[in-house]
Amino acid sequence: MRIISSSFICKPLENGMEDIIQCQRNLQEIHLQSQRKLSDLELKMDNANVNNEAQLHQLKREMTNSKCRIRSSQSNFMR
């Protein structure tokens, strides 16, 4: 009977464990990348909302100023 060395038997198992560990690392990295992308998108949305709010406030100020000018010119016209 031929004896197979223990290193030969363990080698495929070692590679198998390394493959499993590498797969776990890859999955963790993919998860972290996805989380980063999600965080980036959320930040972009927040920034867009802030910019839109600022633009909206600016437009409201311009409308208020225009209304004041119109009222002022109407009152001057009525005199």
C-alpha positions, 0 to 999 in steps of 0.5 A: 500500500502506498502512503500519501504524504500529509502535505499532499492531502492538506494542500487542496484543503489549504487552497480551499481555505485560502479561496474561502478567505479570499472570497470573504475578503472580496465580499467584504470589499464589495460590500464596503464599496457599495456602502461608499457609493450609497453614502456618496449618492446620499451626500450628493442628494443632500447637497442637491437639496441644499442647492435647490433650497438656496435657489428657491429662497433666492427666487422667493426674494426676487419675487418679493422684491418685484412685488414691492417694486410693482406696488411702489410704481402703482402707488406712484402712478395713482398719485 
